[in-house]
Amino acid sequence: MNEPDSSQTGFWTKRWEAGKTPWDFGGVPANLMAFLHRQTAPARVLVPGCGSGYEVRAFHEMGHDVSALEVSAPAVAHAREVLGPLGGRVIHANFFKHDFAEDCYGLIYERGFLCSLPPSTWPDYLDRMTRLIPRGGRLVGMFLYGEEPEPPPYPLTEEIARDLLGRHFRLVHTEAVPDSVPVYRGLERWQEWERIG
């Protein structure tokens, strides 16, 4: 039997329409709040695959200029409802096809986006990230490591992370995640990757 193609918009639209969103945390993870309190300088922030968008408000309230992308129309509608006046910061767009023009981001937040994509798309993910994050900028958030018998999600291994991200990013911080959703429990790590070239 063929694996479901999570690189396609319809895959996610069907799940949002059916209310099958086991990745939805329902709030802002403790690791992100701790990170935001360590961050002193405001940054231009992007949240790709933002889902319900809870983190958009957290970044905004800490003084960051935040935008978010979401490919699924039902998810966009939900995020805009959750965010109220900040809903306009959620753009209905495909991360890989959206025209960012010359935009760059000092920080891109990752939670469940990379692991939602088939590994065949990961080189494209890296290409986008290296274009959008300038030297010294960071890719931070929750990264999944381990094994998943019925993907998605598609977790990383240490070797894959090193080969994929290590060419252009340096891992500067990693820590355990105390409050994962059940579908990610035991797999998530908070990591901060700095763009090096």
KEVO-865498 format. One record per residue (C-alpha): x, y, z. Coordinates in steps of 0.001 Angstrom, whole numbers, padded with zeros to 6 digits, always signed. Example, Ala and Ser with C-alpha at 12.3 -4.5 7.8 and 13.67 -1.06 7.14 Angstrom:
+---------+---------+---------+
|      c1 |      c2 |      c3 |
+---------+---------+---------+
| +012300 | -004500 | +007800 |
| +013670 | -001060 | +007140 |
+---------+---------+---------+
This chain:
+---------+---------+---------+
|      c1 |      c2 |      c3 |
+---------+---------+---------+
| +000000 | +000000 | +000000 |
| +001346 | +003454 | -000894 |
| +002154 | +005866 | +001898 |
| -000092 | +008951 | +002046 |
| +001568 | +011893 | +000314 |
| +001947 | +014522 | +002983 |
| +003677 | +016828 | +000499 |
| +000263 | +017496 | -001063 |
| -002140 | +020169 | +000186 |
| -005100 | +017788 | +000023 |
| -003519 | +015499 | +002611 |
| -003609 | +018249 | +005233 |
| -006920 | +019760 | +004138 |
| -008651 | +016411 | +004638 |
| -007217 | +016082 | +008115 |
| -008234 | +019576 | +009164 |
| -011713 | +019098 | +007743 |
| -012052 | +015806 | +009644 |
| -010671 | +017297 | +012858 |
| -007766 | +014822 | +012814 |
| -005031 | +017054 | +014198 |
| -003136 | +015033 | +016829 |
| -000129 | +017353 | +016403 |
| -002111 | +020368 | +017689 |
| -000619 | +021257 | +021077 |
| -003380 | +023677 | +022018 |
| -000981 | +026364 | +023204 |
| +002638 | +027482 | +023313 |
| +005294 | +024908 | +024302 |
| +007379 | +025569 | +027417 |
| +010618 | +025371 | +025418 |
| +009521 | +028209 | +023154 |
| +008491 | +030404 | +026084 |
| +011880 | +029811 | +027732 |
| +013610 | +030664 | +024453 |
| +011580 | +033855 | +024041 |
| +012562 | +034985 | +027521 |
| +016245 | +034390 | +026668 |
| +015908 | +036385 | +023433 |
| +016465 | +040081 | +024006 |
| +016697 | +041480 | +020479 |
| +013504 | +041488 | +018391 |
| +013757 | +039615 | +015103 |
| +011870 | +039132 | +011894 |
| +010264 | +035706 | +012386 |
| +008623 | +033183 | +010056 |
| +006494 | +030237 | +011180 |
| +006044 | +027820 | +008242 |
| +003231 | +025285 | +008530 |
| +001823 | +027222 | +011473 |
| -001307 | +025113 | +011999 |
| -003448 | +026802 | +014672 |
| -000902 | +029591 | +015016 |
| -000608 | +029795 | +018800 |
| +003082 | +030649 | +018566 |
| +002371 | +033662 | +016343 |
| +000844 | +035476 | +019318 |
| +003743 | +034463 | +021584 |
| +006338 | +035891 | +019187 |
| +004277 | +039050 | +018662 |
| +003820 | +039661 | +022383 |
| +007585 | +039441 | +022885 |
| +008156 | +042184 | +020307 |
| +009022 | +040157 | +017217 |
| +007804 | +040955 | +013705 |
| +006186 | +037592 | +012950 |
| +004535 | +036130 | +009855 |
| +003217 | +032616 | +009329 |
| +002449 | +030386 | +006359 |
| -000092 | +027595 | +006155 |
| -000989 | +025572 | +003054 |
| -004380 | +024220 | +004189 |
| -007360 | +026572 | +003878 |
| -009252 | +025087 | +006884 |
| -006107 | +025472 | +009002 |
| -005720 | +029095 | +007894 |
| -009334 | +029826 | +008826 |
| -008835 | +028170 | +012217 |
| -005577 | +030028 | +012904 |
| -007164 | +033362 | +012014 |
| -010005 | +032597 | +014387 |
| -007564 | +031637 | +017164 |
| -005443 | +034743 | +016604 |
| -008216 | +037303 | +016204 |
| -006631 | +040691 | +015373 |
| -003325 | +038976 | +014605 |
| -004968 | +036648 | +012076 |
| -003754 | +038758 | +009179 |
| -000227 | +037566 | +009918 |
| -001193 | +034086 | +008679 |
| -000678 | +033791 | +004924 |
| -002426 | +031050 | +002947 |
| +000504 | +029802 | +000908 |
| +002774 | +026886 | +000085 |
| +006180 | +027363 | +001717 |
| +007938 | +025911 | -001337 |
| +006060 | +027995 | -003917 |
| +005448 | +031264 | -002072 |
| +007224 | +034294 | -003521 |
| +009299 | +035639 | -000634 |
| +010982 | +038110 | -003025 |
| +014061 | +039377 | -001154 |
| +012678 | +038648 | +002313 |
| +015020 | +037296 | +004973 |
| +014270 | +036221 | +008519 |
| +016499 | +036404 | +011553 |
| +014609 | +033466 | +012975 |
| +012447 | +030683 | +011547 |
| +010438 | +028586 | +013984 |
| +010051 | +024866 | +013375 |
| +007360 | +022740 | +014991 |
| +006160 | +019676 | +013167 |
| +006789 | +021168 | +009722 |
| +009944 | +019346 | +008626 |
| +008740 | +016027 | +010031 |
| +005422 | +016407 | +008213 |
| +007234 | +016308 | +004867 |
| +008467 | +013188 | +003081 |
| +012280 | +012933 | +003222 |
| +012394 | +013341 | -000569 |
| +011420 | +017005 | -000013 |
| +013995 | +017721 | +002686 |
| +016665 | +019044 | +000282 |
| +014094 | +021598 | -000941 |
| +013354 | +022504 | +002692 |
| +017060 | +023120 | +003275 |
| +017381 | +025200 | +000089 |
| +014513 | +027412 | +001213 |
| +015875 | +027785 | +004734 |
| +019349 | +028722 | +003546 |
| +017878 | +031379 | +001265 |
| +015554 | +032834 | +003887 |
| +017934 | +032808 | +006874 |
| +021050 | +034997 | +006573 |
| +024373 | +034185 | +008204 |
| +023953 | +034444 | +011982 |
| +020190 | +033870 | +011799 |
| +018650 | +030822 | +013395 |
| +016325 | +027922 | +012705 |
| +014856 | +026987 | +016087 |
| +012136 | +024801 | +017486 |
| +011026 | +021203 | +017855 |
| +012764 | +018581 | +015745 |
| +011731 | +014921 | +015761 |
| +014320 | +012168 | +016140 |
| +013765 | +008432 | +016194 |
| +011622 | +006012 | +014268 |
| +007984 | +006094 | +013183 |
| +006506 | +002862 | +011796 |
| +003596 | +004590 | +010060 |
| +004721 | +007997 | +008822 |
| +004024 | +010827 | +008765 |
| +005637 | +012127 | +010885 |
| +009060 | +011441 | +009415 |
| +011645 | +011775 | +012202 |
| +015292 | +012604 | +011676 |
| +018297 | +010591 | +012768 |
| +021501 | +012168 | +014102 |
| +023271 | +011322 | +010849 |
| +020522 | +012742 | +008630 |
| +020326 | +015945 | +010675 |
| +024089 | +016372 | +010433 |
| +024082 | +015743 | +006679 |
| +020987 | +017831 | +005969 |
| +021413 | +020830 | +008250 |
| +025096 | +020635 | +009148 |
| +026324 | +021943 | +005798 |
| +024810 | +025380 | +006404 |
| +023872 | +025444 | +010092 |
| +025641 | +024830 | +013394 |
| +023741 | +023261 | +016299 |
| +024204 | +025705 | +019179 |
| +021659 | +024397 | +021698 |
| +019590 | +021292 | +022292 |
| +017361 | +020234 | +025165 |
| +014579 | +017836 | +026085 |
| +010913 | +018652 | +025465 |
| +008784 | +018125 | +028590 |
| +005357 | +018712 | +027085 |
| +005088 | +016902 | +023733 |
| +001722 | +015913 | +022322 |
| +001201 | +012114 | +022498 |
| +001933 | +011569 | +018787 |
| +005390 | +013163 | +019224 |
| +006185 | +011970 | +022771 |
| +009726 | +010720 | +023164 |
| +010719 | +012020 | +019727 |
| +010901 | +015805 | +020107 |
| +013985 | +017848 | +020936 |
| +014196 | +021605 | +021198 |
| +017109 | +022691 | +019001 |
| +018653 | +025944 | +017861 |
| +020610 | +025881 | +014586 |
| +022659 | +028945 | +013621 |
| +023244 | +029754 | +009956 |
| +026967 | +029610 | +009250 |
| +027239 | +029882 | +005475 |
+---------+---------+---------+
